[in-house]
Amino acid sequence: MAKRTTAYPDKNNVYGPGTLYSMEAMTRPFTRFDFHVKWTGDNGAFDGSFLEFQPKFELRTVQFGGVAKIGIVWDGGTTPGTIKERVLNDAGATISTRDDLDPGWGPEADSGRRGKIYSFVLSAAEYRIHENFIPAAGRAPIQIASAPATGFPFPLYLRVTVPLGFGCFDIMASGSLRKGIIVSVRDQIKIFGSQQAHLHIRGFQNSNYQAIPDGIPTDVDF
């Protein structure tokens, strides 16, 4: 899954201080990165300050560099012991915040109290950040940012940076785990220029193996 700057045994986890660079990349829409961030110290021991640097999570255009297209950074929250979440756009400017969030606690993903489980999701024409994402469940994202008119700048890699006292767990790249289609009004306007009264979709299984033919197309109108 990833190359790490720290020598911990679980390839999908990184403990601070450290940086993780995903080996896998998003190369098409309707894919995502999932990850779980939390304070790894004792319950109530986080005082709202960070050593060396702040937790930061980004989608970047180059694996070990490039430009961040969207990101999340954690600051100390207004209430002691909490964190303030800031979402950053591709210019590094803050476009939304949530304050006084619980950073969780515990040395492992399943120990103590859960932190924040984020997903960077690509829709047809948008970057979306979700918390506790469930495919096709219709949950509102934390933040939405439009992709360029020319489309997503594939490939897109995940970079995770966590300071001492924090960890990022269960980092995974995946697509939708449920078969379904969501064409939001926002996506319709982006693709067609206006909301559509009717949509026609043709779907079929695209085989990757010569011995297995492509599936029979199915047409759906709605």
Phi and psi in degrees as a GROMACS rama.xvg file:
@    title "Ramachandran Plot"
@    xaxis  label "Phi"
@    yaxis  label "Psi"
@TYPE xy
-152.069  155.924  ALA-2
-102.438  134.341  LYS-3
-117.627  156.451  ARG-4
-93.2388  0.292702  THR-5
-122.207  153.721  THR-6
-101.681  54.4569  ALA-7
-91.6753  152.61  TYR-8
-73.7652  -30.4232  PRO-9
-87.3213  115.411  ASP-10
-68.5484  -19.8793  LYS-11
-99.0412  12.5485  ASN-12
-127.217  151.215  ASN-13
-141.861  132.482  VAL-14
-106.501  142.605  TYR-15
-77.6405  152.023  GLY-16
-82.4531  129.826  PRO-17
-172.43  164.634  GLY-18
-131.241  135.736  THR-19
-115.351  133.945  LEU-20
-116.41  123.938  TYR-21
-69.3137  138.252  SER-22
-81.4185  -32.9882  MET-23
-81.4538  156.117  GLU-24
-136.946  150.657  ALA-25
-74.2707  127.582  MET-26
-125.237  3.94857  THR-27
-158.693  160.949  ARG-28
-64.9228  167.814  PRO-29
62.5379  36.6367  PHE-30
-125.377  171.071  THR-31
-159.154  162.218  ARG-32
-114.33  133.595  PHE-33
-114.404  144.706  ASP-34
-160.975  154.811  PHE-35
-122.506  118.733  HIS-36
-112.139  137.574  VAL-37
-159.407  160.564  LYS-38
-73.0579  130.015  TRP-39
-100.235  2.36726  THR-40
-86.6709  -163.359  GLY-41
-72.9778  154.256  ASP-42
-59.7241  124.575  ASN-43
83.0825  -0.378351  GLY-44
-84.9551  -17.1245  ALA-45
-71.0737  124.802  PHE-46
-102.604  10.5944  ASP-47
89.9401  1.28542  GLY-48
-112.666  157.44  SER-49
-122.577  140.383  PHE-50
-91.3827  132.119  LEU-51
75.2188  -56.0304  GLU-52
-160.193  171.731  PHE-53
-96.3243  154.616  GLN-54
-61.6766  135.828  PRO-55
-147.663  139.948  LYS-56
-138.192  125.485  PHE-57
-140.563  149.985  GLU-58
-96.6925  122.84  LEU-59
-124.738  154.888  ARG-60
-83.976  -13.4566  THR-61
-133.701  141.904  VAL-62
-57.2429  -47.8089  GLN-63
-112.719  28.9632  PHE-64
179.847  -127.506  GLY-65
71.7347  -160.804  GLY-66
-115.371  135.362  VAL-67
-78.5515  124.903  ALA-68
-89.5698  -30.1982  LYS-69
-159.381  149.863  ILE-70
-158.028  168.611  GLY-71
-128.094  136.497  ILE-72
-130.104  144.783  VAL-73
-104.638  131.523  TRP-74
-113.845  170.127  ASP-75
-67.891  136.13  GLY-76
-75.6963  168.845  GLY-77
-63.9207  -41.5477  THR-78
-84.5153  128.643  THR-79
-52.3626  136.892  PRO-80
88.9261  -1.75435  GLY-81
-111.438  174.215  THR-82
-122.418  155.749  ILE-83
-112.712  122.6  LYS-84
-93.7594  128.176  GLU-85
-120.412  132.269  ARG-86
-98.2007  131.014  VAL-87
-110.379  142.134  LEU-88
-89.7762  -171.21  ASN-89
-73.306  -7.46006  ASP-90
-97.3447  2.31277  ALA-91
80.7415  8.17047  GLY-92
-87.4212  146.675  ALA-93
-75.6815  125.731  THR-94
-111.961  -13.4674  ILE-95
-162.354  155.771  SER-96
-139.218  153.389  THR-97
-137.247  130.641  ARG-98
-110.821  161.696  ASP-99
57.5046  44.2257  ASP-100
-91.5401  146.814  LEU-101
-77.4516  123.793  ASP-102
-81.6222  0.677389  PRO-103
70.5034  -173.137  GLY-104
-166.646  159.732  TRP-105
124.254  145.353  GLY-106
-76.2152  -14.4923  PRO-107
-127.874  166.83  GLU-108
-59.9295  -38.7277  ALA-109
-101.29  9.65451  ASP-110
-104.478  160.101  SER-111
65.6231  -126.523  GLY-112
-126.852  137.194  ARG-113
-61.7603  142.839  ARG-114
-91.0978  -127.568  GLY-115
-109.841  127.263  LYS-116
-104.818  109.494  ILE-117
-105.352  157.402  TYR-118
-137.123  128.829  SER-119
-91.6067  115.431  PHE-120
-119.482  135.964  VAL-121
-101.523  121.754  LEU-122
-90.9174  -158.654  SER-123
-65.1735  -35.2854  ALA-124
-147.829  22.3751  ALA-125
-142.93  149.388  GLU-126
-87.617  134.369  TYR-127
-132.07  138.4  ARG-128
-112.342  123.251  ILE-129
-117.558  154.94  HIS-130
-113.746  133.988  GLU-131
53.6403  52.1513  ASN-132
-66.7604  135.94  PHE-133
-127.413  121.28  ILE-134
-57.8405  138.249  PRO-135
60.1779  21.0317  ALA-136
-91.0289  -9.66842  ALA-137
77.2018  16.8563  GLY-138
-74.499  141.372  ARG-139
-71.4987  137.046  ALA-140
-74.5994  161.812  PRO-141
-64.6204  -42.0002  ILE-142
-152.573  146.944  GLN-143
-125.573  136.62  ILE-144
-135.073  133.948  ALA-145
-73.2176  141.963  SER-146
-75.9532  161.618  ALA-147
-59.9096  158.056  PRO-148
-59.7567  -26.081  ALA-149
-81.4358  -4.0246  THR-150
104.078  177.078  GLY-151
-66.138  141.434  PHE-152
-83.0925  66.2968  PRO-153
-63.8148  151.477  PHE-154
-78.4074  158.103  PRO-155
-122.192  127.745  LEU-156
-111.788  154.439  TYR-157
-95.9125  133.665  LEU-158
-123.503  128.251  ARG-159
-119.727  127.779  VAL-160
-125.367  122.904  THR-161
-129.128  136.991  VAL-162
-84.2211  177.325  PRO-163
-56.2537  133.753  LEU-164
95.0444  -0.401145  GLY-165
-129.276  156.879  PHE-166
-140.81  155.526  GLY-167
-124.952  123.041  CYS-168
-121.089  161.487  PHE-169
52.4335  47.2997  ASP-170
-80.2069  121.807  ILE-171
-141.514  146.605  MET-172
-107.694  133.428  ALA-173
-160.296  173.379  SER-174
-111.063  -169.148  GLY-175
-63.7189  133.468  SER-176
-91.3756  -3.40131  LEU-177
-125.054  138.714  ARG-178
-74.209  123.591  LYS-179
-176.815  164.369  GLY-180
-131.415  128.274  ILE-181
-125.592  118.889  ILE-182
-119.931  91.4009  VAL-183
-68.9873  162.074  SER-184
-58.5123  -40.231  VAL-185
-60.1942  -43.874  ARG-186
-66.7859  -38.595  ASP-187
-61.5895  -42.5373  GLN-188
-65.4963  -38.2342  ILE-189
-66.0789  -40.5632  LYS-190
-83.3336  -46.4526  ILE-191
-105.421  -13.8621  PHE-192
96.5228  -14.2904  GLY-193
-161.885  164.116  SER-194
-66.9253  137.987  GLN-195
-97.925  137.776  GLN-196
-73.8292  -30.8645  ALA-197
-138.712  147.41  HIS-198
-127.734  139.407  LEU-199
-118.737  125.125  HIS-200
-125.808  134.049  ILE-201
-115.239  125.399  ARG-202
-128.218  147.352  GLY-203
-158.018  158.99  PHE-204
-77.5513  126.386  GLN-205
-98.4546  107.625  ASN-206
-76.9304  140.258  SER-207
-97.2352  3.06121  ASN-208
-124.06  133.86  TYR-209
-61.8088  -33.452  GLN-210
-75.1311  -14.7749  ALA-211
-113.685  115.245  ILE-212
-72.1961  162.8  PRO-213
-62.4495  155.054  ASP-214
-72.9229  168.391  GLY-215
-77.2405  126.965  ILE-216
-60.6693  142.898  PRO-217
-122.928  129.254  THR-218
-103.369  134.989  ASP-219
-131.123  131.718  VAL-220
-115.385  134.206  ASP-221
